[in-house]
Amino acid sequence: MSDKAKPPETFNPRRFRSNVPFYARYRLPYPETLVARAAVTAGLRPGDPVMDLGCGPGLLAIPFARLGMAVTAVDPEPEMLEACGAAAREAGVAIDLKLGSSYDLPEGSFRLVTMGRSFRWMDREATLIALDKLVTPGGALAFFDDEHLWTAENAWRRKVTEVGERYGRNNSPHLVERRSEGFRSHHAILMDSPFRRLTGISEFVCREITTDEVIGLSLSLSTSSPEFLGEKRDAFEADLREELTKLSSEGRFTELAEMSALIASRD
């Protein structure tokens, strides 16, 4: 095993267990064109080893495997790995599944390490030190994310937040940390690491979604997952459905988001 940082007491490797049925079905997928552009920016060639750290149900692992990369998918949640494996078989691609986390990285050398919305849950500084030992010379990291634009079309998203706040969303540990005065962005952390050369690329996506899909999406979020809500889940869903009906009696909405990839390489 590579050098490992000690997990903090707050580390919960099964944090996203209850999100599994909702994550792949309702989250925006990363456009394959964005993944292909990231691969070009990182200088990948077919057959290059890629690790998807915090792979979830394979939203990045599968597109990179489709590009011909040798993908290792790592996640601390066994049910997420099962979902990733099932999706890979359906897509007809081979992926090496590894149970692990940023605190328990697999052995090997990788041309690229990808993370989709997962870096925020790690000890970022310690993770970058560990990855510097695994990423080959000329290799890179790629951080994928999405941001829903502040626009009338995304009013439903604000309702998800507003209703979530009634059910304790603001007490979520990672939101509390992000609101603190000492919080540093991924960009700032990377600038102090060996991977300080940053390149950003993005694409905008737009899709139509229904009330049921908005509720499914909300249950995929850590701040309103079934585990987070507990016995309040039914009340949360009822309140959210009521607020969404005020926006659209027909239950149809537009989702407009920027899907991004931040490529970090060494000088």
Order of alpha helices (4+ residues) and beta strands (2+ residues): alpha-alpha-beta-alpha-beta-alpha-beta-beta-alpha-beta-alpha-alpha-alpha-beta-alpha-alpha-alpha-beta
